[in-house]
Amino acid sequence: MLLHRHRLTSLVYIAFSLLLAISVFTWLLTHITWRQILNLMLAVNLPLLGLFFILSLSMQLVRTVRYRLVLQSVGQAPGFGRLFLAVLVRGLCVDLLPARTGELVYLYLLRVKLGVELGAATASFALAFLFDLMALAPLLVIALLIVGMGRTFSPILLGGAGVALLLLAMLALRLLPATLRMGFRACAFLPDRVAALRRWTRRFLAATHRQLRRARSHGIDAPLFGLSLGVRLLKYAGLYVLLLAMLHPQGYTLHSLPFPKVFLGLCAAEMAASLPISGFAGFGAYEGAWAGVFILLGFPTAMAKATSLSHHLFTQLYGSLIGIASTLALLALPAATPPPPPPSLPPSS
């Protein structure tokens, strides 16, 4: 019965994702053609494209430093080269799979290929994710206030939205240890027929709780926030430069593509692609959010629709190439010896 329900849910999800993608693509192609989309990709400005590659790889390097900072604080020291490859593979899987489920690949690679304890790997993922949200919040506030100037938007409302995101991320960070403890205790009520799963889950939650507290006890919050801010700035600067590289041959300049406006469009597209309904590689939701927000911000409709596809296709192809190359490189390396599982003890308060 449960298997049948799972299959039915999967079919409904796939059907809804396909319907969303088809609807969005039909709407986009009412004003543009595939030739226009390909021309944007083929006529790209090469110096600006090179700058995009530099910014993109720099972002991945800073992201690797951030993960390694957390892992070192809990006594795990994977090689930087292997960790960098794992981060590149993670980027590929996060882009391809919906609702950021690709993050699970990062945990798997750290455990199997880098020999990192699962609790430490999970702690590094959780802290990076929450500090990413905290770093995004002030950038959103600044961009919203700049774009909202002289418009009908309320600066107080716009600023409040960004502050709310920051506070929610901080609250989640504070409540995470207590949530792990609650989950540990709740596992005790699982039936005996899943005793093996119960034992593994309790060990996992206890290890994650212990490593999370251990990492934060080393005072890494400020460096983590700084590195997360660097990741965000490099990421969106790179995506902005790529958009400028595609539109520069058509006469667009820094003045006609103000960064705060483009930043909001990029954020909207990425958030839409992270939703469970986004489907494979975010196609459909990403383009719909990009085009809708860019049009709302006053950009020409044809430009907004064409770039939503050309920009996304290019970044997916680029991410797939470096992700696949990194996957092959990791597969060629011998597997690391995983550490023994931690004792199944309840986490301390």
WOGIUR-V434532 format. One record per helix or strand of 3 or more residues. SS is the DSSP state (H for helix, E for strand). FROM is the first residue (numbers start at 1). TO is the last residue. Records with the same first field share a line. If there is no record, write none. Layout:
SS->FROM-TO  FROM-TO
//
This chain:
H->2-28  34-42  46-73  80-96  98-100  103-112  118-148  155-189  192-216  221-248  259-273  276-278  280-282  285-296  301-332
//
